[in-house]
Amino acid sequence: MSDVAARAGVSHQTVSRVLNGHPHVSATTRTRVLAAIAELGYRRNLSARVLATGRSNVVGVVAQNTTLYGPSSMVQAIGEAALGADLSLTVGHVAGYDATAASRRIVERLVQQGAAGLVFIAPVDAAAESMALVPSGLPIVTVDGLPEWEVANVSVDQYAGGMLATRHLLDQGHKTVWHVAGPEQWHGSRAREQGWRAALAEAGAQAPPMPRAGWSAASGYQCGRMLARIPDCTAIFAANDHVALGVMRAMAEHGKRIPDDISLIGFDDVPEAGYFHPGLTTIRQEFAEVGRQALRLLLEQLATGARSAESALVEPVLIGRDTVAARPA
């Protein structure tokens, strides 16, 4: 406890009050203490606090499309953060974009098993329906949720990521940027598109027609074949790194060189991105920080016994490699 107090800059009595849900602790201090608990992996008294509520020390995760890099990385990050706080994870996997019935069954099972709280990796609108089944006293955190859901949420700032990618390409002298968008059902896809449009408008550049892919290399390849036939297309922002890989294949087949003829930027920074040929410039999502923030928001609710609608945004990072160059003369 003394290490937590030192990290948070408070007394050990304050740490004890936070862990026991004492009402006379400011929100700022409580947040600082819970962040220190998550960072240091403080265990003993936190576990006792969770068990004292009559619930298990298991956190339930309802995860959408974990075959994809983003959702699977979020599950891993949340699991690592939970382990440091002596909490276990039970994950329910939901396939597809609108698997409401499956989500409802998973939520019902987790509630029946006495989960201490639930984390919804909720990048699609359908997640809202299953959240309605959660008892009002059970803590909820969403990852990539929407503000109108009025629950605690943590997200990578997808809008900022779309702007960052587009501005980087415009800064190289490209007159405009083509965007191969992801599925419309995904919140992150829509936010990246909005960031792309905002950056173009900011620069006074016209938004060209927007082909829409899935999240796969195959869908990126099909869109890339179309863009390769457009002479004015010199810069592409792909919905994610796998889509970018498909675009690279299509450009190579049409004799377009990256980055000499076409500049390309992805999104995610998958582990393989640096080994694409050439190495892919991309926008990194800091999934480890998403996991820490999600756990912090959950711990805060467990400590206070009250739900929260606090939101946390994690800033994306531009990773420069070899697929972006100045516009061809």
Sequence and secondary structure as in RCSB ss.txt:
>XXXX:A:sequence
MSDVAARAGVSHQTVSRVLNGHPHVSATTRTRVLAAIAELGYRRNLSARVLATGRSNVVGVVAQNTTLYGPSSMV
QAIGEAALGADLSLTVGHVAGYDATAASRRIVERLVQQGAAGLVFIAPVDAAAESMALVPSGLPIVTVDGLPEWE
VANVSVDQYAGGMLATRHLLDQGHKTVWHVAGPEQWHGSRAREQGWRAALAEAGAQAPPMPRAGWSAASGYQCGR
MLARIPDCTAIFAANDHVALGVMRAMAEHGKRIPDDISLIGFDDVPEAGYFHPGLTTIRQEFAEVGRQALRLLLE
QLATGARSAESALVEPVLIGRDTVAARPA
>XXXX:A:secstr
 HHHHHHHTS HHHHHHHHTT SSS HHHHHHHHHHHHHHT  HHHHHHHHHTTS SEEEEEEE TTSHHHHHHH
HHHHHHHHHTT EEEEEEE SS  HHHHHHHHHHHHHTT SEEEEE  BTTHHHHHTTS TTS EEEES  GGG 
SEEEEE HHHHHHHHHHHHHTTT S  EEEB  TTBHHHHHHHHHHHHHHHHHT       B  SSHHHHHHHHH
HHTT TT  EEEESSHHHHHHHHHHHHHTT  TTTT EEE SB  TTGGGSSS  BEEE  HHHHHHHHHHHHHH
HHHHTS    EEEE  EEE  SS      
